[in-house]
Amino acid sequence: MASSKEHTSTIQIVAYDGHRAAVRPKAVIEDNRRTDVVEIEQSWIETGVDPKSPVIHGFVVRCEHGGRYLLLHASDAGWSAKRLPGPRAVE
């Protein structure tokens, strides 16, 4: 019986987080390999009715290696990331 191991990547985000500018991802680091964001395909902001609710900035990005990611930045918790299915260039 063959066994399969699930690979879990560590994904970190490098972002521009200016005092007056919006949070914006610049690069993704996955498994200690950095790749620049070449396109922000979608972006949005989610706010709650309660003024104490965190503000969430969401992005779907494409990186220079062809990988696509869903990136979320919550004002109270920082970044989270998930690789999306889609085209990816051969490295």
N, C-alpha and C positions, 0 to 999 in steps of 0.2 A: 504494500500500500504506500503510495507516494504521499509525502507531506508537503505542504506549501507554507512558506513563511510570508507573512504580510510585512511589507516594508513601510515604516512610518517615517516620513520626512520631517525635519525641523525646518520651519519656514519663518524667516525674519523679514521685516520690512525696513527699508531705509526711506525716510520721508522728509519732505520740506515741511516744517512746522513753524512757520513764521508767526510773529506776534500779531500782525494784522492780516496776514494771508491765510487762506484755507489750508487745512491739512491736505497734502498731496503726495502720493507715493512716487519715489524716484527709482527704486531698485528693489529686487527681491533676492534674498539669500536663502537658498535651499541646499541642505547638506553641505554647508560651507562653501558654496559656489554662488558668487554674485552675478546677477544679470540685470541690466537696466530695463526699466519700463519704457517701451517705445510708443505705446498708445494706451490712452484711457478710453476704453470702448463705451463705458457707461459710468456715471457718477450720480449720487443722490445724497440727500441729508434727511435723516429721520429725527423728529423731535416728539417728545411726549406732551400730553396735555398739562401734566404737572411740571412747573418750572424747575423742579429739582431732578427731573428725569434726565438721564444722560443724553447727550447729542451724539448721534451715530452718523459718521461719514462712510458711505459705501462706494466701492469702486469695482468694476470689472476691467482688468488690465491685460495687455499682451506684452510679453517681454521679448528681448532681442533674440532669444533662442526659440521663440515660437510658443512657449508655454503661456497658458491663460490662467488667471487667478481671480478669485473673489476675495477682496480685501475689505475688512471692516475696521474702523477706528472709533471706539467708544470713548467719550470724554472722561469716563470714570474708570476705564479698564485697559486702555491702550489698544494695540492691534491684534487682530486674528486673521488667519488666512487659510484658504482652501484652494488646492489645484482644481481647475475645471477641465473637463474633457474637451478635446479640440485639437486642431493642428499643432504640431510641434516639429520644428526643423531637426534634422539629424545632426547630432553634435559630433 
